[in-house]
Amino acid sequence: MEKIVQGLEIQKYLDYLKVHGASDIEHSGEDFLSHLQGTMDILVSWEADVSTLFPGLFNSVYGTCVF
């Protein structure tokens, strides 16, 4: 994952999600943040284009009124 996302400043997006409670919301049997990170990890393992990684990280956010 690091090779693909190096220099993308992923941490600031993870911090945004944490500040807004993503790690406190239950989703799919885990916390929402883990779900979002897991989706992005899958995309990385598929060698998805970088432009696909951020929508993967923020999937389901559009349907969650907190964000």
C-alpha positions as CSV (number, residue, x, y, z in Angstrom):
1,M,0.0,0.0,0.0
2,E,2.8,2.4,0.9
3,K,4.2,2.3,-2.6
4,I,0.9,3.4,-4.2
5,V,-0.2,5.9,-1.6
6,Q,3.2,7.4,-0.8
7,G,3.0,11.2,-1.0
8,L,-0.8,11.2,-1.1
9,E,-1.1,12.5,2.5
10,I,-3.6,9.8,3.5
11,Q,-3.2,10.5,7.1
12,K,-4.9,13.9,6.9
13,Y,-8.0,12.1,5.5
14,L,-7.9,9.4,8.2
15,D,-7.6,12.2,10.8
16,Y,-10.6,13.9,9.3
17,L,-12.6,10.7,9.5
18,K,-11.4,10.1,13.1
19,V,-12.3,13.6,14.3
20,H,-15.8,13.2,12.9
21,G,-16.3,9.9,14.8
22,A,-15.8,7.3,12.1
23,S,-14.0,5.0,14.6
24,D,-17.0,5.3,16.9
25,I,-19.7,4.2,14.4
26,E,-20.5,0.5,14.0
27,H,-20.6,-0.6,10.4
28,S,-20.6,-4.1,8.9
29,G,-19.5,-5.8,12.2
30,E,-16.6,-3.4,12.8
31,D,-16.1,0.3,13.2
32,F,-16.8,2.5,10.2
33,L,-13.2,3.7,9.9
34,S,-11.9,0.1,9.6
35,H,-14.5,-0.5,6.9
36,L,-13.3,2.5,5.0
37,Q,-9.6,1.7,5.3
38,G,-10.3,-1.9,4.4
39,T,-12.1,-0.9,1.2
40,M,-9.1,1.3,0.3
41,D,-6.7,-1.6,1.1
42,I,-8.6,-3.8,-1.3
43,L,-8.4,-1.2,-4.1
44,V,-4.6,-1.0,-3.4
45,S,-4.3,-4.8,-3.6
46,W,-6.0,-4.6,-7.0
47,E,-3.5,-2.0,-8.1
48,A,-6.4,0.5,-8.7
49,D,-5.6,3.9,-10.1
50,V,-4.8,6.5,-7.4
51,S,-7.9,8.5,-8.5
52,T,-10.0,5.5,-7.3
53,L,-8.4,5.2,-3.9
54,F,-10.0,8.3,-2.3
55,P,-13.5,7.4,-3.3
56,G,-12.8,4.0,-1.8
57,L,-11.6,5.5,1.4
58,F,-14.8,7.7,1.5
59,N,-17.3,5.1,0.3
60,S,-20.5,5.0,2.3
61,V,-19.7,8.5,3.7
62,Y,-22.1,10.1,1.3
63,G,-24.9,8.1,2.9
64,T,-23.9,8.9,6.5
65,C,-25.4,12.2,7.7
66,V,-22.5,12.8,10.1
67,F,-20.1,13.4,7.3
